[in-house]
Amino acid sequence: MGYFSKVSGTLLDYFIKGGPVMWPLLLASIIGIAIIIERILALRKAKINAAEFMTNLRNLLLNNKIEQAIEQCDKAKSPVASVIKSALLRYNKTEEDIKTAIEVAAVYEAGRLERGLTILATIANIAPLLGFLGTVTGMIRSFGVLAKVGLGDPGAVAAGISEALITTAAGLIIAIPVQFAHNFFTAKISLIVRDMETLSGMLLEILKEISTKK
């Protein structure tokens, strides 16, 4: 407990020394952490074993078990499964209708997956700028003190320099992990979207196979 109290006290001291710019930086960090946690949980739920899912689905469709195939999509609770379900709900429609349903569902699901990424990108861009703003205000403060007291009070001048360095560091500390998280989520979403495209194409081939057997 003593160690954590010391660390929290040190962080609070840095926060106070960082000046007013630390408040928007704090807000940006809280928003960033909240979005990162929410996206981690959402993308974890979006994971699906595409090969196993499609094998089971194909067996059901070839046995004309459309309702069971739709139920399997519901159980999967994945954006990929939702896109496939949108196609299965139009099972007796034309191929063009099915393709349109897939495209609409894919755009909707991709939008849900990308929710919050724009905010993360904004935080990653703005945090360093806020840090540099703190650098400027800190240096202005230092020069203002220097103009009043000269070099006779180095401590007063150092306070402004400390503010400048702390805000710069804080901006970078926030921006680096947020940018990493944004890139990580973008890569994960790209994989899920690729699964949507691949499985949708496979589904269309299966439906063609079924229609030729009728």
C-alpha positions as CSV (number, residue, x, y, z in Angstrom):
1,M,0.0,0.0,0.0
2,G,2.9,2.4,0.8
3,Y,4.4,1.9,-2.7
4,F,1.1,2.6,-4.4
5,S,0.4,5.6,-2.3
6,K,3.8,7.0,-3.1
7,V,3.3,6.4,-6.9
8,S,-0.2,8.0,-6.8
9,G,1.2,10.9,-4.9
10,T,4.0,11.4,-7.5
11,L,1.5,11.2,-10.4
12,L,-0.7,13.8,-8.7
13,D,2.3,16.0,-8.2
14,Y,3.2,15.8,-11.8
15,F,-0.4,16.4,-12.8
16,I,-0.5,19.6,-10.8
17,K,2.9,20.8,-12.1
18,G,1.7,20.2,-15.6
19,G,-0.7,23.0,-15.4
20,P,-4.2,23.5,-17.0
21,V,-3.4,21.6,-20.2
22,M,-3.3,18.4,-18.1
23,W,-7.1,18.5,-17.7
24,P,-7.9,18.0,-21.4
25,L,-5.1,15.4,-21.6
26,L,-6.7,13.6,-18.6
27,L,-10.1,13.6,-20.4
28,A,-8.6,12.3,-23.6
29,S,-6.9,9.5,-21.7
30,I,-10.1,8.4,-19.9
31,I,-12.1,8.4,-23.2
32,G,-9.3,6.5,-24.9
33,I,-9.1,3.8,-22.2
34,A,-12.9,3.4,-22.2
35,I,-13.0,2.9,-26.0
36,I,-10.1,0.5,-26.0
37,I,-11.7,-1.7,-23.3
38,E,-15.1,-1.6,-25.1
39,R,-13.5,-2.5,-28.5
40,I,-11.4,-5.3,-26.9
41,L,-14.6,-6.9,-25.5
42,A,-16.6,-6.3,-28.7
43,L,-13.9,-7.8,-31.0
44,R,-13.4,-10.8,-28.7
45,K,-17.1,-11.6,-29.1
46,A,-16.8,-11.1,-32.9
47,K,-14.3,-13.9,-33.2
48,I,-15.4,-17.0,-35.0
49,N,-13.9,-20.2,-36.3
50,A,-14.8,-19.5,-40.0
51,A,-13.8,-23.0,-41.3
52,E,-15.8,-24.9,-38.7
53,F,-18.8,-22.5,-39.0
54,M,-19.0,-22.8,-42.8
55,T,-18.6,-26.6,-42.7
56,N,-21.5,-27.0,-40.3
57,L,-23.5,-24.5,-42.3
58,R,-22.9,-26.3,-45.6
59,N,-24.0,-29.6,-44.1
60,L,-27.2,-28.1,-42.9
61,L,-27.9,-26.4,-46.2
62,L,-27.2,-29.5,-48.3
63,N,-29.7,-31.3,-46.1
64,N,-32.3,-28.5,-46.7
65,K,-32.2,-27.5,-43.0
66,I,-32.5,-23.7,-43.6
67,E,-34.1,-22.9,-40.2
68,Q,-31.3,-24.8,-38.4
69,A,-28.7,-22.9,-40.4
70,I,-30.3,-19.6,-39.4
71,E,-30.3,-20.7,-35.8
72,Q,-26.6,-21.5,-36.0
73,C,-26.0,-18.0,-37.2
74,D,-27.9,-16.6,-34.3
75,K,-25.9,-18.8,-31.8
76,A,-22.6,-17.6,-33.3
77,K,-23.4,-14.0,-32.4
78,S,-20.7,-12.8,-34.8
79,P,-20.7,-10.0,-37.5
80,V,-19.7,-12.7,-40.0
81,A,-22.7,-14.9,-39.0
82,S,-25.0,-11.9,-39.1
83,V,-24.0,-11.3,-42.8
84,I,-24.6,-15.0,-43.6
85,K,-27.9,-14.9,-41.8
86,S,-29.0,-11.9,-43.9
87,A,-28.4,-14.0,-47.0
88,L,-30.2,-17.1,-45.6
89,L,-33.3,-15.0,-44.8
90,R,-33.6,-14.5,-48.6
91,Y,-32.9,-18.1,-49.4
92,N,-35.7,-18.3,-52.0
93,K,-34.9,-15.0,-53.6
94,T,-32.8,-14.3,-56.7
95,E,-29.0,-14.3,-56.6
96,E,-29.0,-10.5,-57.1
97,D,-31.3,-10.1,-54.0
98,I,-29.1,-12.3,-51.9
99,K,-26.0,-10.3,-53.0
100,T,-27.7,-7.0,-52.2
101,A,-28.6,-8.3,-48.7
102,I,-25.0,-9.4,-48.1
103,E,-23.6,-6.1,-49.2
104,V,-26.0,-4.1,-47.0
105,A,-25.4,-6.3,-43.9
106,A,-21.6,-6.2,-44.5
107,V,-21.6,-2.4,-44.5
108,Y,-23.7,-2.3,-41.4
109,E,-21.6,-4.8,-39.5
110,A,-18.3,-3.1,-40.6
111,G,-19.7,0.2,-39.3
112,R,-20.4,-1.5,-35.9
113,L,-16.9,-3.0,-35.8
114,E,-15.3,0.4,-36.5
115,R,-17.3,2.3,-33.9
116,G,-15.0,4.4,-31.8
117,L,-11.9,4.1,-34.1
118,T,-12.3,7.7,-35.3
119,I,-12.3,8.9,-31.8
120,L,-9.1,6.9,-31.0
121,A,-7.4,8.3,-34.1
122,T,-8.5,11.8,-33.1
123,I,-7.0,11.3,-29.6
124,A,-3.8,9.9,-31.0
125,N,-3.5,13.1,-33.1
126,I,-4.6,15.7,-30.6
127,A,-2.8,14.4,-27.5
128,P,0.7,15.4,-28.7
129,L,-0.6,18.7,-29.9
130,L,-2.1,19.4,-26.5
131,G,1.3,18.4,-25.1
132,F,3.1,20.9,-27.3
133,L,0.5,23.5,-26.3
134,G,1.5,22.9,-22.7
135,T,5.2,23.2,-23.8
136,V,4.4,26.6,-25.3
137,T,2.4,27.9,-22.3
138,G,5.1,26.6,-19.9
139,M,7.9,28.4,-21.8
140,I,5.8,31.5,-21.9
141,R,5.4,31.3,-18.2
142,S,9.2,30.7,-17.7
143,F,10.1,33.7,-19.8
144,G,7.5,35.8,-18.0
145,V,9.1,35.0,-14.7
146,L,12.5,35.5,-16.1
147,A,11.6,39.0,-17.3
148,K,10.4,39.8,-13.8
149,V,13.0,38.3,-11.5
150,G,15.9,37.8,-13.9
151,L,18.3,34.9,-13.1
152,G,18.1,35.6,-9.4
153,D,15.4,32.9,-8.8
154,P,16.1,29.8,-10.9
155,G,13.4,27.9,-9.1
156,A,10.6,30.2,-10.4
157,V,11.9,29.8,-13.9
158,A,12.2,26.0,-13.5
159,A,8.5,25.7,-12.7
160,G,7.5,26.8,-16.2
161,I,10.1,24.5,-17.8
162,S,8.8,21.6,-15.7
163,E,5.3,22.4,-16.9
164,A,6.5,22.3,-20.5
165,L,8.3,19.0,-20.2
166,I,5.5,17.3,-18.3
167,T,2.8,18.2,-20.7
168,T,4.9,17.1,-23.7
169,A,5.6,13.7,-22.0
170,A,1.9,13.3,-21.0
171,G,0.8,13.9,-24.6
172,L,3.1,11.3,-26.0
173,I,2.3,8.8,-23.2
174,I,-1.3,9.0,-24.2
175,A,-0.9,9.1,-28.0
176,I,1.5,6.2,-28.4
177,P,-0.7,3.4,-26.8
178,V,-3.9,4.9,-28.3
179,Q,-2.3,4.9,-31.8
180,F,-1.1,1.3,-31.2
181,A,-4.6,0.2,-30.2
182,H,-6.1,1.9,-33.2
183,N,-3.8,0.1,-35.6
184,F,-4.4,-3.2,-33.8
185,F,-8.1,-2.9,-34.0
186,T,-8.0,-1.8,-37.6
187,A,-6.0,-5.0,-38.4
188,K,-8.4,-7.2,-36.5
189,I,-11.4,-5.6,-38.3
190,S,-9.8,-6.2,-41.6
191,L,-9.5,-9.9,-40.9
192,I,-13.2,-10.1,-39.9
193,V,-14.2,-8.2,-43.0
194,R,-12.1,-10.6,-45.1
195,D,-14.0,-13.5,-43.4
196,M,-17.3,-11.8,-44.3
197,E,-16.2,-11.6,-48.0
198,T,-14.8,-15.2,-48.1
199,L,-17.7,-16.9,-46.4
200,S,-20.3,-14.9,-48.4
201,G,-18.7,-16.1,-51.6
202,M,-18.7,-19.7,-50.3
203,L,-22.3,-19.3,-49.3
204,L,-23.3,-18.2,-52.8
205,E,-21.4,-21.2,-54.3
206,I,-23.3,-23.5,-51.9
207,L,-26.6,-22.0,-52.9
208,K,-25.8,-22.4,-56.6
209,E,-24.9,-26.1,-55.9
210,I,-28.2,-26.6,-54.2
211,S,-30.2,-24.9,-57.0
212,T,-28.6,-27.1,-59.6
213,K,-29.7,-30.2,-57.7
214,K,-33.3,-29.2,-57.6
